Amino acid sequence: MNKWRDKAACKGMEASVFMPDHSGKGLEARAKDVCEGCPVKSDCLEHYMWVNDRVIAGGLTYRERQALKRLRVKAMV
């Protein structure tokens, strides 16, 4: 297990909070609020950039992380 997870703001929270929200009830915003103040947000983001998991992590949705990944690859070329 990654040691940064012990310091995560989401530690002990229900995983369902970080699942994609298709209901339109603003649950995605709630998850992102938790991530915003997290002391290990960047560690989490870097971990989930390379994990094919569709959760909200590091303050970004799966699609947002994929877009960021494409930008990073493009910048390397």
C-alpha positions as CSV (number, residue, x, y, z in Angstrom):
1,M,0.0,0.0,0.0
2,N,1.2,3.5,-0.7
3,K,2.2,5.4,2.4
4,W,0.7,8.7,1.1
5,R,-2.8,7.1,1.4
6,D,-2.4,7.2,5.2
7,K,-2.4,11.0,5.0
8,A,-5.2,11.4,2.4
9,A,-8.2,13.5,3.2
10,C,-10.4,10.7,1.9
11,K,-9.0,8.1,4.3
12,G,-11.9,6.2,5.8
13,M,-14.5,7.7,3.5
14,E,-16.9,5.6,1.5
15,A,-15.3,4.8,-1.9
16,S,-18.7,5.5,-3.6
17,V,-18.1,9.2,-3.0
18,F,-15.4,9.1,-5.6
19,M,-17.3,7.2,-8.3
20,P,-18.3,9.0,-11.4
21,D,-21.6,11.0,-11.0
22,H,-24.1,10.7,-13.8
23,S,-27.0,11.7,-11.6
24,G,-26.6,15.4,-11.9
25,K,-26.7,15.8,-8.1
26,G,-23.3,17.4,-7.7
27,L,-21.6,14.4,-6.1
28,E,-18.6,14.9,-8.3
29,A,-18.2,18.4,-6.9
30,R,-18.3,16.9,-3.4
31,A,-15.5,14.5,-4.2
32,K,-13.4,17.2,-5.8
33,D,-13.9,19.4,-2.7
34,V,-12.4,16.6,-0.6
35,C,-9.5,16.4,-2.9
36,E,-8.9,20.1,-3.0
37,G,-7.7,20.4,0.5
38,C,-5.9,17.1,0.6
39,P,-2.2,17.2,1.6
40,V,-1.3,14.3,-0.7
41,K,-3.4,15.4,-3.7
42,S,-0.4,15.4,-6.1
43,D,0.8,12.0,-5.0
44,C,-2.7,10.6,-5.5
45,L,-3.0,12.3,-8.9
46,E,0.4,10.8,-10.1
47,H,-0.7,7.3,-8.9
48,Y,-4.1,7.4,-10.6
49,M,-2.6,8.9,-13.8
50,W,-1.3,5.5,-14.7
51,V,-4.1,3.3,-13.1
52,N,-7.0,2.6,-15.4
53,D,-9.6,3.3,-12.6
54,R,-12.5,5.5,-13.4
55,V,-12.8,7.1,-9.9
56,I,-12.3,10.8,-9.1
57,A,-8.7,11.0,-7.7
58,G,-6.2,13.7,-7.2
59,G,-9.1,16.2,-7.9
60,L,-9.7,15.0,-11.4
61,T,-12.1,12.6,-13.1
62,Y,-10.9,9.7,-15.2
63,R,-11.6,11.7,-18.4
64,E,-9.7,14.8,-17.0
65,R,-6.7,12.6,-16.1
66,Q,-6.7,11.1,-19.6
67,A,-6.7,14.6,-21.1
68,L,-3.9,15.7,-18.9
69,K,-2.0,12.5,-19.8
70,R,-2.4,13.4,-23.5
71,L,-1.1,16.9,-22.9
72,R,1.9,15.6,-21.0
73,V,2.8,13.2,-23.8
74,K,2.3,15.9,-26.4
75,A,4.7,18.2,-24.5
76,M,7.4,15.5,-24.5
77,V,7.4,15.3,-28.3
